[in-house]
Amino acid sequence: MPSTPRGHLAAGFTLIELLVVIAVIALLIGVLLPALGKARRSAQAVVCGSNLRQSFMACQMYADANGGVGPAIGQPYGRLPNWALVVLEASGMAGETAGELYDEGTVLICPTTNRTFGGDMTRTYAMNATGHADPDLGDNDSYDDPNNPGHIRFGLVQFPERVAALVDAQPAVIDSDGPPPTRSASVIDFRREDHVRDRLAVLHGSADRFNTAHFDGSVRLRDEVLPGWTTPLP
């Protein structure tokens, strides 16, 4: 059996070499982690955009089948044809009420918002309710009025490629009659500063952008509310 020649030690790392290797690995981790985090956030934004587009298309199909009138913006919140429940039904969920249709992992959930606000959200999007919120402002109906609920006439929206239909939304912070904290506010009136401040979820990119589905079906990241969004919808 061959033996190690006298005066020679078996090959191995010295302490200094080991420390150098550890330092190099730590340096690589420090360089790669931010890049991996950015890639993960970008992927989540893409998934969010896809979910928003599917959600809008479900609402558009409802409008196509109902003379151009979209699903209910708000009331009835707990049953069809509320817009979010229309989306869930179109995506294959079984049921007719909120309790039956809302679930984790559906197209109504942005992975970035879900991760940021606790990981158990069942809705993270809101529909544009501008012009269908307050009769005192001249609106003909109101998303909160069960006797005269708000509906958007999709085909009459001007500049549909620029007007928001659905946007990322924060968990709801509403009174006791509002949705549970696992759901975002489902409507947003862009004429109201408090709605924009408290309901719009600005989380994508460098935490300063939000995903938007427009009335032409396109989806893109925005970093501001456009002036035209305060114009009442038809």
Buried (B, 14 or more C-beta within 10 A) or exposed (E): EEEEEEEEEEEEEEEEEEEEEEEEEEEEEEEEEEEEEEEEBEEBBEBBBEBBBBBBBBBBEBBEEEEBBBBBBBBBBBBBBBBBBBBBBBBEBEBEEBEBBBEEEBBBBBBBBBBBBEEEBBBBBBBBBBBBBBEEEEBEBBBBBEEBBBBBEBBEBEEBEBBBBBBBBBBBEBEEEEBEBBBBBBBBBBBBEEBBEBBBBBBBBEEEBBBBBBBBEBBEBBEEBBEEBBBBBB
